[in-house]
Amino acid sequence: MWSFVGKKSLKQWIWLAMDVETKEIVGLYVGSRSRKAAKRLWLSLPGASRQCAVAYTDFWQA
């Protein structure tokens, strides 16, 4: 999911991590679509969620 700030060339990607069973959002990061942003999403997860997390992707380059 993405939006822009001020003009379309300033895209900001919305990264979400959801609990499959409860549909609760357990992690969130807003920023670029980079490996660094993916790492920030990972670090936003609680420790217990990181231990059993499974990642799914849209296969777009990070």
C-alpha positions in Angstrom: 0.0 0.0 0.0 1.4 3.5 -0.7 0.5 7.2 -0.7 2.3 10.3 -1.5 3.3 13.5 0.5 2.8 16.7 -1.4 3.5 15.3 -4.9 3.4 11.9 -6.5 7.2 11.6 -6.7 7.4 11.5 -2.9 5.9 8.1 -2.4 5.7 6.7 1.1 5.0 3.0 1.4 2.9 1.6 4.3 4.4 -1.6 5.6 2.1 -3.7 7.8 2.6 -6.9 9.8 -0.6 -8.7 10.7 -1.5 -11.6 13.0 -3.0 -14.3 10.8 -5.5 -15.5 13.4 -6.7 -12.2 15.0 -6.1 -9.9 12.0 -4.4 -7.5 14.5 -1.7 -5.2 13.2 1.4 -6.1 15.2 4.0 -4.1 13.3 4.0 -0.9 11.2 6.5 1.2 9.3 5.9 4.1 6.9 8.8 5.0 4.5 10.6 3.9 1.4 10.4 0.6 -0.3 13.9 -0.5 0.6 15.7 -3.2 2.4 16.3 -0.8 5.3 12.6 -0.1 5.5 11.9 -3.9 5.6 14.3 -4.2 8.5 12.6 -1.3 10.3 9.3 -3.2 9.9 10.9 -6.3 11.3 12.3 -4.3 14.3 8.8 -2.9 15.0 7.5 -6.4 15.7 7.3 -7.5 19.3 9.9 -10.1 20.2 7.4 -13.0 20.4 6.0 -12.2 16.9 9.5 -12.2 15.5 10.2 -15.7 16.8 7.3 -17.2 14.8 6.9 -14.8 11.9 6.4 -15.9 8.3 6.9 -13.3 5.6 4.9 -13.1 2.4 5.8 -10.7 -0.4 4.4 -9.3 -3.6 7.8 -10.1 -5.2 8.5 -6.5 -6.1 12.1 -5.4 -5.5 12.6 -4.0 -2.1 
